[in-house]
Amino acid sequence: MDKNIGEQLNKAYEAYRQACMDRDHAVKELQQKTESYMQQIREQQEKIELQNSIIAKLKSQLAALNANR
């Protein structure tokens, strides 16, 4: 095999290998961010549910106070 062709093949393989590593890293980073965002969404939904529950209780108390007037 010609030395120049061998060098070109090595460079091409190294570029391919690096591209695969970069892709794998990007996929892993995307998965981690997705998991983090999903966790944040779950936490926010729990807060919303709690606040809705508090609002419902306060409305009930307010209605009871208004009924007694």
PDB file with one MODEL, atoms N, CA, C and O in Angstrom:
MODEL        1
ATOM      1  N   MET A   1       0.844  -1.173   0.000  1.00  0.00           N
ATOM      2  CA  MET A   1       0.000   0.000   0.000  1.00  0.00           C
ATOM      3  C   MET A   1       0.886   1.231   0.000  1.00  0.00           C
ATOM      4  O   MET A   1       1.892   1.296   0.707  1.00  0.00           O
ATOM      5  N   ASP A   2       0.505   2.175  -0.781  1.00  0.00           N
ATOM      6  CA  ASP A   2       1.234   3.434  -0.868  1.00  0.00           C
ATOM      7  C   ASP A   2       1.183   4.146   0.491  1.00  0.00           C
ATOM      8  O   ASP A   2       0.137   4.180   1.140  1.00  0.00           O
ATOM      9  N   LYS A   3       2.318   4.711   0.914  1.00  0.00           N
ATOM     10  CA  LYS A   3       2.408   5.360   2.216  1.00  0.00           C
ATOM     11  C   LYS A   3       1.395   6.496   2.340  1.00  0.00           C
ATOM     12  O   LYS A   3       0.770   6.663   3.387  1.00  0.00           O
ATOM     13  N   ASN A   4       1.236   7.266   1.282  1.00  0.00           N
ATOM     14  CA  ASN A   4       0.314   8.399   1.292  1.00  0.00           C
ATOM     15  C   ASN A   4      -1.135   7.935   1.481  1.00  0.00           C
ATOM     16  O   ASN A   4      -1.901   8.556   2.218  1.00  0.00           O
ATOM     17  N   ILE A   5      -1.500   6.848   0.814  1.00  0.00           N
ATOM     18  CA  ILE A   5      -2.856   6.308   0.943  1.00  0.00           C
ATOM     19  C   ILE A   5      -3.077   5.803   2.373  1.00  0.00           C
ATOM     20  O   ILE A   5      -4.147   6.004   2.948  1.00  0.00           O
ATOM     21  N   GLY A   6      -2.072   5.155   2.935  1.00  0.00           N
ATOM     22  CA  GLY A   6      -2.165   4.670   4.310  1.00  0.00           C
ATOM     23  C   GLY A   6      -2.362   5.820   5.291  1.00  0.00           C
ATOM     24  O   GLY A   6      -3.161   5.718   6.222  1.00  0.00           O
ATOM     25  N   GLU A   7      -1.636   6.909   5.081  1.00  0.00           N
ATOM     26  CA  GLU A   7      -1.790   8.080   5.952  1.00  0.00           C
ATOM     27  C   GLU A   7      -3.180   8.685   5.816  1.00  0.00           C
ATOM     28  O   GLU A   7      -3.798   9.091   6.800  1.00  0.00           O
ATOM     29  N   GLN A   8      -3.657   8.736   4.582  1.00  0.00           N
ATOM     30  CA  GLN A   8      -4.999   9.281   4.349  1.00  0.00           C
ATOM     31  C   GLN A   8      -6.066   8.412   5.021  1.00  0.00           C
ATOM     32  O   GLN A   8      -7.017   8.922   5.615  1.00  0.00           O
ATOM     33  N   LEU A   9      -5.891   7.095   4.916  1.00  0.00           N
ATOM     34  CA  LEU A   9      -6.836   6.189   5.566  1.00  0.00           C
ATOM     35  C   LEU A   9      -6.799   6.358   7.084  1.00  0.00           C
ATOM     36  O   LEU A   9      -7.842   6.373   7.738  1.00  0.00           O
ATOM     37  N   ASN A  10      -5.604   6.485   7.633  1.00  0.00           N
ATOM     38  CA  ASN A  10      -5.473   6.688   9.078  1.00  0.00           C
ATOM     39  C   ASN A  10      -6.143   7.990   9.515  1.00  0.00           C
ATOM     40  O   ASN A  10      -6.832   8.026  10.534  1.00  0.00           O
ATOM     41  N   LYS A  11      -5.938   9.057   8.744  1.00  0.00           N
ATOM     42  CA  LYS A  11      -6.552  10.343   9.065  1.00  0.00           C
ATOM     43  C   LYS A  11      -8.071  10.252   8.961  1.00  0.00           C
ATOM     44  O   LYS A  11      -8.794  10.787   9.802  1.00  0.00           O
ATOM     45  N   ALA A  12      -8.546   9.571   7.921  1.00  0.00           N
ATOM     46  CA  ALA A  12      -9.991   9.423   7.735  1.00  0.00           C
ATOM     47  C   ALA A  12     -10.589   8.612   8.878  1.00  0.00           C
ATOM     48  O   ALA A  12     -11.644   8.959   9.410  1.00  0.00           O
ATOM     49  N   TYR A  13      -9.914   7.537   9.249  1.00  0.00           N
ATOM     50  CA  TYR A  13     -10.408   6.712  10.352  1.00  0.00           C
ATOM     51  C   TYR A  13     -10.416   7.506  11.646  1.00  0.00           C
ATOM     52  O   TYR A  13     -11.375   7.427  12.414  1.00  0.00           O
ATOM     53  N   GLU A  14      -9.363   8.268  11.898  1.00  0.00           N
ATOM     54  CA  GLU A  14      -9.285   9.067  13.121  1.00  0.00           C
ATOM     55  C   GLU A  14     -10.390  10.124  13.139  1.00  0.00           C
ATOM     56  O   GLU A  14     -10.987  10.374  14.187  1.00  0.00           O
ATOM     57  N   ALA A  15     -10.665  10.738  12.003  1.00  0.00           N
ATOM     58  CA  ALA A  15     -11.743  11.729  11.928  1.00  0.00           C
ATOM     59  C   ALA A  15     -13.094  11.061  12.193  1.00  0.00           C
ATOM     60  O   ALA A  15     -13.936  11.616  12.898  1.00  0.00           O
ATOM     61  N   TYR A  16     -13.296   9.876  11.628  1.00  0.00           N
ATOM     62  CA  TYR A  16     -14.537   9.122  11.844  1.00  0.00           C
ATOM     63  C   TYR A  16     -14.684   8.743  13.317  1.00  0.00           C
ATOM     64  O   TYR A  16     -15.758   8.879  13.902  1.00  0.00           O
ATOM     65  N   ARG A  17     -13.605   8.272  13.896  1.00  0.00           N
ATOM     66  CA  ARG A  17     -13.608   7.875  15.302  1.00  0.00           C
ATOM     67  C   ARG A  17     -13.938   9.065  16.200  1.00  0.00           C
ATOM     68  O   ARG A  17     -14.724   8.944  17.140  1.00  0.00           O
ATOM     69  N   GLN A  18     -13.337  10.205  15.906  1.00  0.00           N
ATOM     70  CA  GLN A  18     -13.599  11.414  16.692  1.00  0.00           C
ATOM     71  C   GLN A  18     -15.054  11.860  16.528  1.00  0.00           C
ATOM     72  O   GLN A  18     -15.695  12.269  17.496  1.00  0.00           O
ATOM     73  N   ALA A  19     -15.564  11.779  15.311  1.00  0.00           N
ATOM     74  CA  ALA A  19     -16.961  12.155  15.061  1.00  0.00           C
ATOM     75  C   ALA A  19     -17.907  11.247  15.843  1.00  0.00           C
ATOM     76  O   ALA A  19     -18.907  11.713  16.389  1.00  0.00           O
ATOM     77  N   CYS A  20     -17.598   9.966  15.899  1.00  0.00           N
ATOM     78  CA  CYS A  20     -18.425   9.022  16.666  1.00  0.00           C
ATOM     79  C   CYS A  20     -18.372   9.337  18.158  1.00  0.00           C
ATOM     80  O   CYS A  20     -19.393   9.281  18.844  1.00  0.00           O
ATOM     81  N   MET A  21     -17.205   9.663  18.652  1.00  0.00           N
ATOM     82  CA  MET A  21     -17.062  10.013  20.066  1.00  0.00           C
ATOM     83  C   MET A  21     -17.835  11.297  20.371  1.00  0.00           C
ATOM     84  O   MET A  21     -18.509  11.397  21.397  1.00  0.00           O
ATOM     85  N   ASP A  22     -17.731  12.276  19.472  1.00  0.00           N
ATOM     86  CA  ASP A  22     -18.465  13.532  19.657  1.00  0.00           C
ATOM     87  C   ASP A  22     -19.972  13.281  19.657  1.00  0.00           C
ATOM     88  O   ASP A  22     -20.703  13.848  20.469  1.00  0.00           O
ATOM     89  N   ARG A  23     -20.428  12.427  18.741  1.00  0.00           N
ATOM     90  CA  ARG A  23     -21.851  12.089  18.663  1.00  0.00           C
ATOM     91  C   ARG A  23     -22.305  11.410  19.948  1.00  0.00           C
ATOM     92  O   ARG A  23     -23.340  11.769  20.511  1.00  0.00           O
ATOM     93  N   ASP A  24     -21.534  10.431  20.413  1.00  0.00           N
ATOM     94  CA  ASP A  24     -21.893   9.703  21.627  1.00  0.00           C
ATOM     95  C   ASP A  24     -21.960  10.644  22.830  1.00  0.00           C
ATOM     96  O   ASP A  24     -22.845  10.523  23.678  1.00  0.00           O
ATOM     97  N   HIS A  25     -21.021  11.572  22.891  1.00  0.00           N
ATOM     98  CA  HIS A  25     -21.011  12.547  23.983  1.00  0.00           C
ATOM     99  C   HIS A  25     -22.245  13.446  23.903  1.00  0.00           C
ATOM    100  O   HIS A  25     -22.877  13.730  24.921  1.00  0.00           O
ATOM    101  N   ALA A  26     -22.584  13.891  22.699  1.00  0.00           N
ATOM    102  CA  ALA A  26     -23.758  14.752  22.518  1.00  0.00           C
ATOM    103  C   ALA A  26     -25.042  14.016  22.887  1.00  0.00           C
ATOM    104  O   ALA A  26     -25.934  14.598  23.504  1.00  0.00           O
ATOM    105  N   VAL A  27     -25.140  12.750  22.516  1.00  0.00           N
ATOM    106  CA  VAL A  27     -26.324  11.949  22.848  1.00  0.00           C
ATOM    107  C   VAL A  27     -26.442  11.797  24.365  1.00  0.00           C
ATOM    108  O   VAL A  27     -27.529  11.946  24.924  1.00  0.00           O
ATOM    109  N   LYS A  28     -25.333  11.503  25.025  1.00  0.00           N
ATOM    110  CA  LYS A  28     -25.344  11.339  26.481  1.00  0.00           C
ATOM    111  C   LYS A  28     -25.734  12.649  27.167  1.00  0.00           C
ATOM    112  O   LYS A  28     -26.523  12.653  28.112  1.00  0.00           O
ATOM    113  N   GLU A  29     -25.179  13.750  26.686  1.00  0.00           N
ATOM    114  CA  GLU A  29     -25.497  15.054  27.260  1.00  0.00           C
ATOM    115  C   GLU A  29     -26.980  15.387  27.064  1.00  0.00           C
ATOM    116  O   GLU A  29     -27.628  15.907  27.972  1.00  0.00           O
ATOM    117  N   LEU A  30     -27.508  15.089  25.891  1.00  0.00           N
ATOM    118  CA  LEU A  30     -28.923  15.326  25.612  1.00  0.00           C
ATOM    119  C   LEU A  30     -29.808  14.481  26.525  1.00  0.00           C
ATOM    120  O   LEU A  30     -30.818  14.967  27.033  1.00  0.00           O
ATOM    121  N   GLN A  31     -29.436  13.228  26.733  1.00  0.00           N
ATOM    122  CA  GLN A  31     -30.210  12.355  27.622  1.00  0.00           C
ATOM    123  C   GLN A  31     -30.206  12.895  29.051  1.00  0.00           C
ATOM    124  O   GLN A  31     -31.235  12.888  29.726  1.00  0.00           O
ATOM    125  N   GLN A  32     -29.043  13.360  29.506  1.00  0.00           N
ATOM    126  CA  GLN A  32     -28.946  13.893  30.861  1.00  0.00           C
ATOM    127  C   GLN A  32     -29.801  15.148  31.017  1.00  0.00           C
ATOM    128  O   GLN A  32     -30.492  15.314  32.022  1.00  0.00           O
ATOM    129  N   LYS A  33     -29.752  16.030  30.019  1.00  0.00           N
ATOM    130  CA  LYS A  33     -30.556  17.250  30.079  1.00  0.00           C
ATOM    131  C   LYS A  33     -32.040  16.914  30.036  1.00  0.00           C
ATOM    132  O   LYS A  33     -32.840  17.521  30.749  1.00  0.00           O
ATOM    133  N   THR A  34     -32.405  15.955  29.204  1.00  0.00           N
ATOM    134  CA  THR A  34     -33.810  15.552  29.110  1.00  0.00           C
ATOM    135  C   THR A  34     -34.299  15.015  30.446  1.00  0.00           C
ATOM    136  O   THR A  34     -35.388  15.371  30.897  1.00  0.00           O
ATOM    137  N   GLU A  35     -33.504  14.160  31.082  1.00  0.00           N
ATOM    138  CA  GLU A  35     -33.875  13.615  32.393  1.00  0.00           C
ATOM    139  C   GLU A  35     -34.002  14.727  33.431  1.00  0.00           C
ATOM    140  O   GLU A  35     -34.922  14.720  34.248  1.00  0.00           O
ATOM    141  N   SER A  36     -33.077  15.675  33.393  1.00  0.00           N
ATOM    142  CA  SER A  36     -33.110  16.791  34.332  1.00  0.00           C
ATOM    143  C   SER A  36     -34.364  17.637  34.120  1.00  0.00           C
ATOM    144  O   SER A  36     -35.035  18.007  35.084  1.00  0.00           O
ATOM    145  N   TYR A  37     -34.678  17.942  32.868  1.00  0.00           N
ATOM    146  CA  TYR A  37     -35.865  18.743  32.572  1.00  0.00           C
ATOM    147  C   TYR A  37     -37.141  18.003  32.960  1.00  0.00           C
ATOM    148  O   TYR A  37     -38.086  18.611  33.463  1.00  0.00           O
ATOM    149  N   MET A  38     -37.168  16.704  32.729  1.00  0.00           N
ATOM    150  CA  MET A  38     -38.349  15.921  33.102  1.00  0.00           C
ATOM    151  C   MET A  38     -38.537  15.934  34.621  1.00  0.00           C
ATOM    152  O   MET A  38     -39.664  16.026  35.107  1.00  0.00           O
ATOM    153  N   GLN A  39     -37.449  15.842  35.359  1.00  0.00           N
ATOM    154  CA  GLN A  39     -37.519  15.904  36.823  1.00  0.00           C
ATOM    155  C   GLN A  39     -38.026  17.274  37.265  1.00  0.00           C
ATOM    156  O   GLN A  39     -38.862  17.367  38.163  1.00  0.00           O
ATOM    157  N   GLN A  40     -37.526  18.329  36.642  1.00  0.00           N
ATOM    158  CA  GLN A  40     -37.983  19.674  36.982  1.00  0.00           C
ATOM    159  C   GLN A  40     -39.472  19.832  36.685  1.00  0.00           C
ATOM    160  O   GLN A  40     -40.197  20.456  37.459  1.00  0.00           O
ATOM    161  N   ILE A  41     -39.923  19.274  35.578  1.00  0.00           N
ATOM    162  CA  ILE A  41     -41.345  19.336  35.220  1.00  0.00           C
ATOM    163  C   ILE A  41     -42.183  18.611  36.272  1.00  0.00           C
ATOM    164  O   ILE A  41     -43.219  19.116  36.704  1.00  0.00           O
ATOM    165  N   ARG A  42     -41.729  17.421  36.682  1.00  0.00           N
ATOM    166  CA  ARG A  42     -42.461  16.675  37.713  1.00  0.00           C
ATOM    167  C   ARG A  42     -42.553  17.482  39.013  1.00  0.00           C
ATOM    168  O   ARG A  42     -43.606  17.535  39.648  1.00  0.00           O
ATOM    169  N   GLU A  43     -41.441  18.104  39.395  1.00  0.00           N
ATOM    170  CA  GLU A  43     -41.431  18.901  40.621  1.00  0.00           C
ATOM    171  C   GLU A  43     -42.377  20.091  40.509  1.00  0.00           C
ATOM    172  O   GLU A  43     -43.099  20.406  41.455  1.00  0.00           O
ATOM    173  N   GLN A  44     -42.373  20.752  39.358  1.00  0.00           N
ATOM    174  CA  GLN A  44     -43.266  21.891  39.161  1.00  0.00           C
ATOM    175  C   GLN A  44     -44.730  21.450  39.168  1.00  0.00           C
ATOM    176  O   GLN A  44     -45.591  22.151  39.700  1.00  0.00           O
ATOM    177  N   GLN A  45     -45.007  20.294  38.579  1.00  0.00           N
ATOM    178  CA  GLN A  45     -46.383  19.780  38.588  1.00  0.00           C
ATOM    179  C   GLN A  45     -46.843  19.484  40.013  1.00  0.00           C
ATOM    180  O   GLN A  45     -47.993  19.746  40.365  1.00  0.00           O
ATOM    181  N   GLU A  46     -45.947  18.940  40.829  1.00  0.00           N
ATOM    182  CA  GLU A  46     -46.285  18.679  42.231  1.00  0.00           C
ATOM    183  C   GLU A  46     -46.578  19.982  42.965  1.00  0.00           C
ATOM    184  O   GLU A  46     -47.517  20.056  43.759  1.00  0.00           O
ATOM    185  N   LYS A  47     -45.768  21.015  42.698  1.00  0.00           N
ATOM    186  CA  LYS A  47     -45.998  22.318  43.330  1.00  0.00           C
ATOM    187  C   LYS A  47     -47.343  22.893  42.894  1.00  0.00           C
ATOM    188  O   LYS A  47     -48.081  23.443  43.712  1.00  0.00           O
ATOM    189  N   ILE A  48     -47.657  22.767  41.626  1.00  0.00           N
ATOM    190  CA  ILE A  48     -48.934  23.269  41.113  1.00  0.00           C
ATOM    191  C   ILE A  48     -50.095  22.544  41.777  1.00  0.00           C
ATOM    192  O   ILE A  48     -51.074  23.173  42.180  1.00  0.00           O
ATOM    193  N   GLU A  49     -49.991  21.230  41.892  1.00  0.00           N
ATOM    194  CA  GLU A  49     -51.054  20.456  42.546  1.00  0.00           C
ATOM    195  C   GLU A  49     -51.230  20.883  43.997  1.00  0.00           C
ATOM    196  O   GLU A  49     -52.357  21.021  44.473  1.00  0.00           O
ATOM    197  N   LEU A  50     -50.130  21.092  44.698  1.00  0.00           N
ATOM    198  CA  LEU A  50     -50.199  21.537  46.090  1.00  0.00           C
ATOM    199  C   LEU A  50     -50.849  22.914  46.180  1.00  0.00           C
ATOM    200  O   LEU A  50     -51.714  23.142  47.026  1.00  0.00           O
ATOM    201  N   GLN A  51     -50.435  23.824  45.315  1.00  0.00           N
ATOM    202  CA  GLN A  51     -51.004  25.170  45.331  1.00  0.00           C
ATOM    203  C   GLN A  51     -52.486  25.149  44.966  1.00  0.00           C
ATOM    204  O   GLN A  51     -53.274  25.893  45.549  1.00  0.00           O
ATOM    205  N   ASN A  52     -52.870  24.314  44.018  1.00  0.00           N
ATOM    206  CA  ASN A  52     -54.288  24.190  43.667  1.00  0.00           C
ATOM    207  C   ASN A  52     -55.094  23.665  44.849  1.00  0.00           C
ATOM    208  O   ASN A  52     -56.222  24.098  45.081  1.00  0.00           O
ATOM    209  N   SER A  53     -54.513  22.738  45.588  1.00  0.00           N
ATOM    210  CA  SER A  53     -55.174  22.204  46.779  1.00  0.00           C
ATOM    211  C   SER A  53     -55.346  23.300  47.830  1.00  0.00           C
ATOM    212  O   SER A  53     -56.407  23.423  48.442  1.00  0.00           O
ATOM    213  N   ILE A  54     -54.308  24.083  48.029  1.00  0.00           N
ATOM    214  CA  ILE A  54     -54.375  25.189  48.995  1.00  0.00           C
ATOM    215  C   ILE A  54     -55.428  26.204  48.560  1.00  0.00           C
ATOM    216  O   ILE A  54     -56.209  26.679  49.384  1.00  0.00           O
ATOM    217  N   ILE A  55     -55.452  26.533  47.290  1.00  0.00           N
ATOM    218  CA  ILE A  55     -56.437  27.482  46.760  1.00  0.00           C
ATOM    219  C   ILE A  55     -57.853  26.965  46.987  1.00  0.00           C
ATOM    220  O   ILE A  55     -58.737  27.717  47.398  1.00  0.00           O
ATOM    221  N   ALA A  56     -58.063  25.690  46.719  1.00  0.00           N
ATOM    222  CA  ALA A  56     -59.396  25.104  46.912  1.00  0.00           C
ATOM    223  C   ALA A  56     -59.814  25.188  48.381  1.00  0.00           C
ATOM    224  O   ALA A  56     -60.965  25.512  48.677  1.00  0.00           O
ATOM    225  N   LYS A  57     -58.891  24.898  49.306  1.00  0.00           N
ATOM    226  CA  LYS A  57     -59.205  24.981  50.736  1.00  0.00           C
ATOM    227  C   LYS A  57     -59.520  26.417  51.145  1.00  0.00           C
ATOM    228  O   LYS A  57     -60.459  26.664  51.902  1.00  0.00           O
ATOM    229  N   LEU A  58     -58.728  27.362  50.637  1.00  0.00           N
ATOM    230  CA  LEU A  58     -58.959  28.768  50.974  1.00  0.00           C
ATOM    231  C   LEU A  58     -60.296  29.251  50.422  1.00  0.00           C
ATOM    232  O   LEU A  58     -61.008  30.003  51.088  1.00  0.00           O
ATOM    233  N   LYS A  59     -60.638  28.826  49.218  1.00  0.00           N
ATOM    234  CA  LYS A  59     -61.934  29.199  48.641  1.00  0.00           C
ATOM    235  C   LYS A  59     -63.068  28.639  49.483  1.00  0.00           C
ATOM    236  O   LYS A  59     -64.076  29.309  49.711  1.00  0.00           O
ATOM    237  N   SER A  60     -62.896  27.412  49.940  1.00  0.00           N
ATOM    238  CA  SER A  60     -63.910  26.778  50.782  1.00  0.00           C
ATOM    239  C   SER A  60     -64.068  27.542  52.093  1.00  0.00           C
ATOM    240  O   SER A  60     -65.187  27.778  52.550  1.00  0.00           O
ATOM    241  N   GLN A  61     -62.956  27.921  52.688  1.00  0.00           N
ATOM    242  CA  GLN A  61     -63.001  28.683  53.936  1.00  0.00           C
ATOM    243  C   GLN A  61     -63.645  30.048  53.717  1.00  0.00           C
ATOM    244  O   GLN A  61     -64.440  30.502  54.540  1.00  0.00           O
ATOM    245  N   LEU A  62     -63.307  30.693  52.625  1.00  0.00           N
ATOM    246  CA  LEU A  62     -63.875  31.999  52.303  1.00  0.00           C
ATOM    247  C   LEU A  62     -65.378  31.890  52.076  1.00  0.00           C
ATOM    248  O   LEU A  62     -66.145  32.735  52.537  1.00  0.00           O
ATOM    249  N   ALA A  63     -65.791  30.857  51.371  1.00  0.00           N
ATOM    250  CA  ALA A  63     -67.222  30.649  51.133  1.00  0.00           C
ATOM    251  C   ALA A  63     -67.950  30.419  52.455  1.00  0.00           C
ATOM    252  O   ALA A  63     -69.062  30.914  52.641  1.00  0.00           O
ATOM    253  N   ALA A  64     -67.343  29.680  53.364  1.00  0.00           N
ATOM    254  CA  ALA A  64     -67.956  29.427  54.669  1.00  0.00           C
ATOM    255  C   ALA A  64     -68.071  30.719  55.469  1.00  0.00           C
ATOM    256  O   ALA A  64     -69.086  30.956  56.125  1.00  0.00           O
ATOM    257  N   LEU A  65     -67.038  31.555  55.417  1.00  0.00           N
ATOM    258  CA  LEU A  65     -67.083  32.841  56.121  1.00  0.00           C
ATOM    259  C   LEU A  65     -68.163  33.739  55.543  1.00  0.00           C
ATOM    260  O   LEU A  65     -68.901  34.389  56.283  1.00  0.00           O
ATOM    261  N   ASN A  66     -68.253  33.774  54.229  1.00  0.00           N
ATOM    262  CA  ASN A  66     -69.257  34.613  53.575  1.00  0.00           C
ATOM    263  C   ASN A  66     -70.667  34.108  53.859  1.00  0.00           C
ATOM    264  O   ASN A  66     -71.604  34.903  53.930  1.00  0.00           O
ATOM    265  N   ALA A  67     -70.825  32.824  54.019  1.00  0.00           N
ATOM    266  CA  ALA A  67     -72.143  32.249  54.298  1.00  0.00           C
ATOM    267  C   ALA A  67     -72.599  32.597  55.713  1.00  0.00           C
ATOM    268  O   ALA A  67     -73.798  32.685  55.976  1.00  0.00           O
ATOM    269  N   ASN A  68     -71.651  32.794  56.616  1.00  0.00           N
ATOM    270  CA  ASN A  68     -71.983  33.117  58.007  1.00  0.00           C
ATOM    271  C   ASN A  68     -72.300  34.594  58.205  1.00  0.00           C
ATOM    272  O   ASN A  68     -72.747  34.970  59.289  1.00  0.00           O
ATOM    273  N   ARG A  69     -72.096  35.420  57.234  1.00  0.00           N
ATOM    274  CA  ARG A  69     -72.341  36.867  57.381  1.00  0.00           C
ATOM    275  C   ARG A  69     -73.759  37.229  57.163  1.00  0.00           C
ATOM    276  O   ARG A  69     -74.117  38.403  57.252  1.00  0.00           O
TER     277      ARG A  69
ENDMDL
END
